[in-house]
Amino acid sequence: MTIAQLIAQLRGQMATKLQARNTHADTLASLRSAATVDEAAVKVERDAKDALDAEIDALQARVADLEAEQARDDAADRLARQVAPGADRPAYDQVARVGAEERTYRPDTDKRGTAFARDVASAALGDYAAQGRLARHMQEEHVERGAAVALAQERAVGTGAFTGLVIPQYLTELFAPAATTGRPFADACRHHDLPETGMVVNIGKITQGTAVDNQAAENTAVAESDIDDTLLSIPVQTAAGQQTVSRQGVDRGVAVEDTILEDLYRRYAVNLDSKLINQAGTGLTNVATPTTYTDATPTVEELYPKTIEGLSKVEASLLDMASGDNLAVMHSRRWYWLQQGLSTKFPLISQPGIVAQTLGANYAERYGNGIRGILPNGTPVVVDNNIAINLGAGTNEDEIYLVDRQECHLWEDPNAPMLIRADQTKAATLGLLLVVYGYFAYTHARYPQAQKVSGTGLITPAFTGV
């Protein structure tokens, strides 16, 4: 591999790590701007970003060293081509004679033209020494076959005539990773560090409270009711994915391993978020109490009161345990549909943070970057495209979830996802096995508070302005 090719490979690795570093920076900014700052999550993101910064700095230093080495090689090559005058020579030797010096490419020593082909490829990759040898070769051709070369230059020949010499270029720094739905709702949940041991998380839960009543008369029995509790057992789940890549792909490719790992990490995040919403029995869609909105021609004005109804039920179920830190979680198609609605009606009761005569606000944040905006009553909105859009009898409905954020609990290993890089497992086939895995647990049922708006009123939206 030439120095120029090695520099290109390192720059590809830098581009991949810069993209990952910027993702951590965005997440860190979102965590720090939250109403309640999760210091543990902030530390995890900051440490990950700092580690990537260190790797990027090391790559930059290595690239700088290689560029300096290349510059020295180029200078030595130019110096080698210079002829320093020595002692006086006979006058007849002052005239250069074509044919008295060896040709740059000699068919008698390189019958297959390997050196010429190698220089063509190296010159395309920025090898200045190869470019110099090719230039000298063209000068020699002009001297030896001047008329033929001139005629060849006048011919109209396109790049299609030189498919073996016109080398395609791959812009690795612009490599497009697969788009994913990410983990917007998971990032908005109440986070806890997963305990170091055990495959079940247990939470005690009062199911029968004590009693207090007025005493009927002096020296008579006061009210009494035996308190009782039960265990809420939450399983610790394992998420994992793997990819086998050939040793040739890793050794001869540019940033192949980093690209695969980035995709595995992104798929890990998608799986976690999707399970929080859609998992059978425990996902948000299955534990939320429905508020049905039935309408074949739904409108924004009709849907909004249903969300307020759902929020009222969240507070009614939690009573004095309600934190007031509510969230509305919806698909992006529903969020944009709410924004397109136009109306002459406005809330009768003003709400904090809402501009007069507007229904909510859009913060113009990109997907996955925290709170996207607020509803007319000030409830923050999280947009998450892991929400299913094939629900209902017509398989074309989505749902809006209304929750108290402090009662959406998520336990994660601070080091997740973790990586297993196995060289020996696939050694017999020159393969490299990459495995990404992690442990997590979650519950929305410490209190049965989650609500959802569902029904035919949430079919595929029509953007009609109402």
ZAVOVEX-530331 format. One line per 5 residues: number of its first residue (from 1); their letters; for each residue x, y, z of C-alpha. Coordinates in nm, 4 decimals. Each point is the difference from the previous one (the first is absolute). Layout:
NUM	a	X:Y:Z  ...
! end
This chain:
1	mtiaq	0.0000:0.0000:0.0000  0.1421:0.3427:-0.0956  0.0227:0.2876:0.2432  -0.2766:0.1805:-0.1898  -0.2306:-0.3033:0.0295
6	liaql	0.0752:-0.0318:0.3713  -0.0810:0.3682:0.0531  -0.3307:-0.0467:-0.1828  -0.0839:-0.3001:0.2193  0.0752:0.1937:0.3203
11	rgqma	-0.2117:0.2923:-0.1166  -0.2903:-0.2419:-0.0567  0.0377:-0.1259:0.3570  0.0081:0.3596:0.1264  -0.3234:0.0794:-0.1856
16	tklqa	-0.1792:-0.2962:0.1603  0.1218:0.0895:0.3496  -0.0891:0.3680:-0.0500  -0.3566:-0.0989:-0.0881  -0.0244:-0.2160:0.3138
21	rntha	0.1557:0.2781:0.2086  -0.2515:0.2572:-0.1287  -0.2867:-0.2381:0.0840  0.1233:-0.0181:0.3601  0.0357:0.3799:0.0068
26	dtlas	-0.3626:0.0445:-0.1155  -0.1240:-0.2489:0.2601  0.2055:0.1739:0.2695  -0.1485:0.3381:-0.0916  -0.3506:-0.1488:0.0142
31	lrsaa	0.0633:-0.1550:0.3426  0.1385:0.3236:0.1410  -0.2959:0.2012:-0.1283  -0.2572:-0.2339:0.1585  -0.2125:0.1246:0.2874
36	tvdea	0.1534:-0.2662:0.2246  0.3640:-0.0684:-0.0810  0.0958:-0.3688:0.0198  0.3605:0.0343:0.1193  0.0774:-0.3682:-0.0520
41	avkve	-0.1133:0.0154:-0.3624  0.1919:0.3261:-0.0470  0.3176:-0.1652:0.1314  -0.0403:-0.2992:-0.2316  -0.0437:0.2242:-0.3066
46	rdakd	0.2847:0.2317:0.1041  0.2399:-0.2916:0.0561  -0.0939:-0.1501:-0.3374  0.0540:0.3357:-0.1745  0.3362:0.0538:0.1771
51	aldae	0.1168:-0.3477:-0.1010  -0.0863:0.0685:-0.3638  0.1773:0.3393:0.0197  0.3149:-0.1793:0.1162  -0.0236:-0.2513:-0.2867
56	idalq	-0.0558:0.2790:-0.2539  0.3008:0.1927:0.1347  0.2150:-0.3126:-0.0335  -0.1165:-0.0524:-0.3591  0.0704:0.3673:-0.0830
61	arvad	0.3516:-0.0324:0.1383  0.0617:-0.3134:-0.2046  -0.1288:0.1660:-0.3174  0.2261:0.3000:0.0638  0.3015:-0.2322:0.0386
66	leaeq	-0.0829:-0.1830:-0.3225  -0.0490:0.3258:-0.1915  0.3374:0.1222:0.1239  0.1595:-0.3297:-0.1084  -0.1626:0.0289:-0.3423
71	ardda	0.1300:0.3558:-0.0374  0.3531:-0.1195:0.0813  -0.0282:-0.2840:-0.2530  -0.1173:0.2434:-0.2672  0.2885:0.2364:0.0735
76	adrla	0.2517:-0.2879:-0.0188  -0.1493:-0.1137:-0.3307  0.0328:0.3488:-0.1496  0.3573:0.0239:0.1253  0.0864:-0.3363:-0.1541
81	rqvap	-0.1123:0.1244:-0.3417  0.2344:0.2985:0.0085  0.3434:-0.0385:-0.1634  0.2707:0.1889:0.1866  0.2887:0.1209:-0.2247
86	gadrp	0.3367:-0.1557:0.0690  0.3356:0.0468:-0.1686  0.0196:0.1534:-0.3461  -0.0884:-0.2452:-0.2711  0.0865:-0.0063:-0.3657
91	aydqv	-0.2099:0.2314:-0.2120  -0.1599:-0.2863:-0.1832  -0.1429:-0.1272:0.3279  -0.1896:0.3223:0.0683  -0.2781:-0.1069:-0.2392
96	arvga	-0.2605:-0.2430:0.1294  -0.0570:-0.2934:-0.2315  -0.3354:-0.1827:0.0025  0.0694:-0.3678:0.0326  0.3132:0.0467:0.2048
101	eerty	-0.2080:-0.0250:0.3236  -0.2255:-0.2835:0.1092  -0.3720:0.0329:-0.0691  -0.2273:0.0442:0.3005  -0.1927:-0.3160:-0.0908
106	rpdtd	0.2058:-0.2667:-0.1820  -0.1804:-0.2867:-0.1751  0.3097:-0.2188:0.0248  -0.0050:0.0087:0.3834  -0.3779:0.0310:0.0534
111	krgta	-0.1702:-0.1886:-0.2829  -0.3486:0.0200:0.1541  0.0139:0.3730:0.0709  -0.0587:-0.0549:0.3720  0.1999:0.3067:0.1041
116	fardv	-0.1959:0.2233:-0.2380  -0.3392:-0.1300:0.1219  0.1063:0.0370:0.3621  0.1073:0.3598:-0.0578  -0.3316:0.0811:-0.1724
121	asaal	-0.1898:-0.1232:0.3075  0.2357:0.1725:0.2458  -0.0119:0.3280:-0.1922  -0.3812:-0.0003:0.0213  0.0347:-0.0299:0.3795
126	gdyaa	0.2307:0.3012:0.0205  0.3454:-0.1654:-0.0163  0.2172:0.2855:-0.1303  0.2949:-0.2275:-0.0818  -0.2214:-0.2158:-0.2237
131	qgrla	-0.1389:0.3117:-0.1685  0.3555:0.1144:-0.0709  0.0964:-0.3313:-0.1597  -0.3095:0.0059:-0.2211  0.0837:0.3571:-0.1092
136	rhmqe	0.3550:-0.1041:-0.0957  -0.1410:-0.2970:-0.1910  -0.2211:0.2339:-0.2068  0.2988:0.2234:-0.0780  0.1952:-0.3034:-0.1153
141	ehver	-0.2914:-0.1045:-0.2220  -0.0070:0.3470:-0.1579  0.3684:-0.0311:-0.0884  -0.0170:-0.3571:-0.1243  -0.3364:0.0176:-0.1780
146	gaava	-0.0819:0.3667:-0.0299  -0.2354:-0.0208:-0.2996  -0.1806:-0.3061:0.1290  -0.0493:0.1532:0.3449  -0.1291:0.3254:-0.1494
151	laqer	-0.2431:-0.1965:-0.2157  -0.1152:-0.1970:0.3046  -0.0639:0.3249:0.1875  -0.2212:0.1247:-0.2818  -0.2207:-0.3078:0.0103
156	avgtg	-0.3337:0.0419:0.1805  0.0230:-0.2687:0.2698  -0.2150:-0.0035:0.3145  0.0555:-0.1604:0.3397  -0.2003:-0.3015:-0.1141
161	aftgl	0.3008:-0.1070:-0.2077  0.2123:-0.0281:0.3161  -0.2173:-0.1905:0.2459  0.3100:-0.1602:0.1477  0.1719:0.3338:0.0536
166	vipqy	-0.2829:0.2374:0.1005  -0.0233:-0.1001:0.3643  -0.3306:0.0550:0.1877  0.0208:0.1937:0.3250  -0.1989:-0.0808:0.3145
171	ltelf	-0.0854:0.2917:0.2298  0.0181:-0.1921:0.3277  -0.0475:0.3153:0.2057  -0.3487:0.0336:-0.1548  -0.0979:-0.3631:0.0617
176	apaat	-0.3749:-0.0108:0.0724  -0.0928:-0.2177:0.3013  -0.3426:-0.1659:0.0097  -0.2653:0.2286:0.1495  -0.1646:-0.1277:0.3196
181	tgrpf	-0.2826:0.1039:0.2321  0.2387:0.0501:0.2928  -0.1084:0.0153:0.3670  -0.1880:0.3284:0.0612  -0.2403:-0.1385:0.2645
186	adacr	0.2732:-0.1996:0.1776  0.2044:0.3187:0.0343  -0.3006:0.1765:0.1543  -0.0682:-0.2707:0.2618  0.1106:0.0173:0.3631
191	hhdlp	0.3409:-0.1669:-0.0006  0.1610:-0.2217:0.2642  0.3234:-0.1975:0.0033  -0.0692:-0.3706:-0.0304  0.1161:-0.1916:0.3113
196	etgmv	0.3234:-0.1927:-0.0541  -0.1528:-0.3428:0.0684  -0.3285:-0.1822:-0.0416  -0.2440:-0.0550:-0.2853  -0.3066:0.1455:0.1763
201	vnigk	-0.0615:0.3468:0.1455  -0.2519:-0.0014:0.2888  -0.1946:0.3009:0.1241  -0.2237:-0.0079:0.3076  -0.3466:0.1405:-0.0650
206	itqgt	-0.2725:0.0846:0.2547  -0.3250:-0.1620:-0.1074  -0.2033:0.0580:0.3192  0.0441:0.3203:0.1954  -0.0790:0.0898:0.3601
211	avdnq	-0.3266:0.1680:0.1086  -0.0782:0.3236:0.1805  -0.3506:0.1107:0.1083  -0.1638:0.2126:0.2643  -0.0320:-0.1658:0.3434
216	aaent	-0.3660:-0.0762:0.0698  0.0293:0.0891:0.3690  0.2603:0.0315:0.2697  0.1672:-0.3252:0.1015  -0.1401:-0.1828:-0.3018
221	avaes	0.2082:-0.1820:-0.2591  0.1629:0.2059:-0.2710  0.0084:-0.1004:-0.3637  0.2469:-0.2710:-0.0957  0.0849:-0.1788:-0.3251
226	diddt	0.2962:-0.2345:-0.0466  0.2547:0.1303:-0.2455  0.1126:-0.2468:-0.2624  0.2500:0.0024:-0.2877  0.1053:-0.2145:-0.2912
231	llsip	0.3092:-0.0295:-0.2166  0.0149:0.1460:-0.3481  0.2530:-0.2295:-0.1715  0.1627:0.1390:-0.3136  0.2119:-0.2349:-0.2150
236	vqtaa	0.3464:0.1026:-0.1147  0.0097:-0.0489:-0.3777  0.2940:-0.0641:-0.2305  0.0251:0.1704:-0.3380  0.2698:-0.1146:-0.2418
241	gqqtv	0.0989:-0.0018:-0.3662  0.2926:-0.1389:-0.1975  0.1774:0.0316:-0.3329  0.2709:-0.2144:-0.1533  0.2353:0.1850:-0.2350
246	srqgv	0.2851:-0.1440:-0.2023  0.3572:0.0684:0.1055  0.0591:0.1407:-0.3473  -0.2808:0.2515:0.0487  0.1537:0.1256:0.3240
251	drgva	0.3647:-0.0041:-0.1138  -0.0474:0.1272:-0.3557  -0.3056:0.2213:0.0367  -0.0299:0.3563:0.1262  -0.1773:0.0320:0.3384
256	vedti	-0.2006:-0.3204:-0.0640  0.0071:-0.1142:0.3626  -0.0928:0.3447:0.1358  -0.2906:0.0215:-0.2446  -0.1382:-0.3385:0.1078
261	ledly	0.0336:0.0841:0.3699  -0.1735:0.3330:-0.0457  -0.2947:-0.1740:-0.1666  -0.0173:-0.2657:0.2747  -0.0045:0.2680:0.2701
266	rryav	-0.2771:0.1867:-0.1804  -0.2062:-0.3201:-0.0365  0.0485:-0.0685:0.3714  -0.1515:0.3404:0.0796  -0.2958:-0.0615:-0.2332
271	nldsk	-0.0742:-0.3390:0.1576  0.0028:0.1452:0.3524  -0.2325:0.2871:-0.0879  -0.2371:-0.2235:-0.1971  -0.0293:-0.2445:0.2912
276	linqa	-0.0915:0.2859:0.2378  -0.2925:0.0856:-0.2274  -0.1083:-0.3208:-0.1724  0.1099:-0.3028:0.2055  -0.2818:-0.2440:0.0711
281	gtglt	-0.1416:0.0303:0.3493  0.2282:0.2757:0.1296  0.0460:0.2482:-0.2861  -0.1697:0.3388:0.0218  -0.2653:-0.0904:-0.2585
286	nvatp	-0.1057:-0.3015:0.2109  -0.0076:0.1588:0.3481  -0.1546:0.3350:-0.0962  -0.3730:0.0545:0.0615  -0.1679:0.1048:-0.3280
291	ttytd	-0.2016:0.3135:-0.0634  -0.1763:-0.0729:-0.3268  -0.0358:0.2581:-0.2764  -0.2305:-0.1327:-0.2710  -0.0436:0.2046:-0.3159
296	atptv	0.0287:-0.0790:-0.3705  0.0966:0.3628:-0.0747  0.2094:0.1041:0.3008  0.1100:0.3579:0.0657  0.2643:0.1571:0.2201
301	eelyp	-0.2679:0.1892:0.1952  -0.1752:-0.3272:0.0854  0.3163:-0.1930:0.0917  0.1449:0.2577:0.2393  -0.2740:-0.0340:0.2671
306	ktieg	0.0665:-0.3763:0.0027  0.3633:0.0622:0.0957  -0.1136:0.2244:0.2843  -0.2391:-0.2743:0.1113  0.2872:-0.2470:0.0044
311	lskve	0.2198:0.2377:0.2017  -0.2801:0.0497:0.2516  -0.0160:-0.3775:0.0478  0.3783:-0.0136:0.0572  -0.0340:0.2402:0.2919
316	aslld	-0.3184:-0.1662:0.1291  0.1775:-0.3374:0.0202  0.3069:0.1390:0.1792  -0.1736:0.2488:0.2342  0.2620:0.1487:0.2339
321	masgd	0.2725:-0.2127:-0.1592  -0.0345:0.1906:-0.3292  0.3181:0.1905:-0.0759  -0.1575:0.2262:-0.2639  0.2943:-0.0908:-0.2263
326	nlavm	-0.2299:-0.1287:-0.2742  0.0896:-0.1038:-0.3547  -0.1914:-0.0534:-0.3225  0.1720:-0.2611:-0.2200  -0.1090:-0.0227:-0.3642
331	hsrrw	0.1130:-0.1000:-0.3496  0.1523:0.2674:-0.2234  -0.2941:-0.0214:-0.2411  -0.2371:0.0886:0.2855  0.2187:0.2885:0.1222
336	ywlqq	0.0126:0.1601:-0.3444  -0.3722:-0.0566:-0.0482  -0.0676:0.1900:0.3245  0.2161:0.2862:-0.1282  -0.1903:0.0320:-0.3288
341	glstk	-0.3370:0.0652:0.1686  -0.1352:0.3553:-0.0264  -0.2689:0.1391:0.2269  -0.1676:0.3162:0.1264  -0.0552:-0.1569:0.3428
346	fplis	0.2390:0.0380:0.2920  0.0171:-0.1382:0.3554  -0.2206:0.1822:0.2481  0.2615:-0.0424:0.2735  0.3484:0.1326:-0.0692
351	qpgiv	0.2912:-0.2382:0.0401  0.3609:0.0655:0.1069  0.2449:0.0360:-0.2858  -0.2698:0.0183:-0.2703  -0.0161:0.3071:-0.2227
356	aqtlg	-0.3478:0.1552:-0.0088  -0.2278:-0.1256:-0.2785  0.2142:-0.3009:-0.0884  -0.0553:-0.3679:0.0609  0.3265:-0.1257:0.1446
361	anyae	0.3473:0.0578:-0.1351  0.2522:-0.1787:-0.2210  0.3622:0.0292:0.1174  0.1352:-0.0911:-0.3481  0.2302:-0.2662:0.1450
366	rygng	0.1259:-0.2845:-0.2173  -0.1279:-0.3539:0.0465  0.1361:-0.1726:0.3107  0.1264:0.3232:0.1544  -0.2177:0.0127:0.3114
371	irgil	-0.3241:0.1974:0.0338  -0.1433:0.0998:-0.3394  -0.2562:0.2511:0.1255  -0.2994:0.0417:0.2313  -0.3742:-0.0482:-0.0207
376	pngtp	-0.2389:0.2922:0.0642  -0.0057:-0.0794:0.3730  0.3822:-0.0040:0.0213  0.0515:-0.3785:-0.0044  0.3363:-0.0859:-0.1630
381	vvvdn	-0.0083:-0.2197:-0.3103  0.2438:-0.2811:-0.0813  -0.0103:-0.1217:-0.3606  0.0849:-0.3686:-0.0389  -0.0317:-0.1966:-0.3234
386	niain	0.0200:-0.3330:0.1798  -0.3731:0.0492:0.0619  -0.1938:-0.2404:-0.2230  -0.2081:0.1467:-0.2856  -0.1760:-0.3232:-0.0956
391	lgagt	-0.2432:-0.0248:0.2933  -0.3786:-0.0298:-0.0033  -0.2375:-0.1923:-0.2241  0.1267:0.1854:-0.3065  0.3664:-0.0513:0.0985
396	nedei	0.0616:0.3732:-0.0577  -0.0276:0.1537:0.3479  0.2617:0.1288:0.2415  -0.0341:0.0966:0.3683  0.0855:0.2956:0.2240
401	ylvdr	0.1379:-0.0921:0.3434  -0.0448:0.2242:0.3037  0.2180:-0.0771:0.3015  0.1598:0.1384:0.3126  0.3680:-0.0088:-0.0952
406	qechl	0.1079:-0.0748:0.3578  -0.2016:-0.3244:-0.0133  0.1650:-0.1292:-0.3196  0.2959:-0.1827:0.1557  0.2950:-0.1305:-0.1982
411	wedpn	0.2991:-0.1819:0.1479  0.3085:-0.0234:-0.2221  0.3530:-0.1221:0.0483  0.2182:0.3156:-0.0091  0.2419:-0.1839:-0.2336
416	apmli	-0.2645:-0.1275:-0.2427  0.0138:-0.0869:-0.2753  0.3117:-0.2127:0.0394  0.2136:-0.1563:-0.2745  0.1445:-0.3477:-0.0499
421	radqt	0.2640:-0.0095:-0.2757  0.0859:-0.3650:-0.0651  0.2944:-0.0761:-0.2277  0.0389:-0.3713:0.0796  -0.3639:-0.1089:-0.0330
426	kaatl	0.0001:0.0438:-0.3788  0.3732:-0.0496:-0.0562  -0.0468:-0.3066:-0.2202  -0.1879:0.2103:-0.2550  0.2008:0.3212:0.0511
431	glllv	-0.3014:0.1661:0.1580  -0.0363:0.2514:0.2807  -0.3071:-0.0224:0.2258  -0.1381:0.3256:0.1439  -0.2665:-0.0307:0.2709
436	vygyf	-0.1743:0.2918:0.1696  -0.2104:-0.0664:0.3114  -0.1438:0.1630:0.3105  -0.2404:-0.0486:0.2923  -0.3002:0.2155:0.0842
441	aytha	-0.3265:-0.0014:0.1968  -0.2992:0.2323:-0.0108  -0.3503:0.0532:0.1327  -0.2857:0.2422:-0.0549  -0.2091:-0.1778:0.2649
446	rypqa	0.1360:0.1064:0.3377  -0.3274:0.1917:-0.0042  -0.2581:-0.0781:-0.2735  0.0149:0.3516:-0.1395  0.0754:-0.0226:-0.3746
451	qkvsg	-0.2766:0.1100:-0.2402  -0.0349:-0.0046:-0.3767  -0.2247:0.1551:-0.2637  -0.0919:-0.2574:-0.2633  -0.2718:-0.0831:-0.2505
456	tglit	-0.1039:0.0807:-0.3548  0.0675:0.3696:0.0619  0.3701:-0.0854:-0.0230  0.0000:-0.1505:-0.3489  0.2582:0.1066:-0.2574
461	paftg	-0.0190:0.3796:0.0194  -0.1293:0.2152:-0.2844  0.1629:0.3428:-0.0071  -0.3035:0.2156:-0.0690  0.0604:0.2864:0.2431
466	v	-0.2706:-0.1086:0.2492
! end
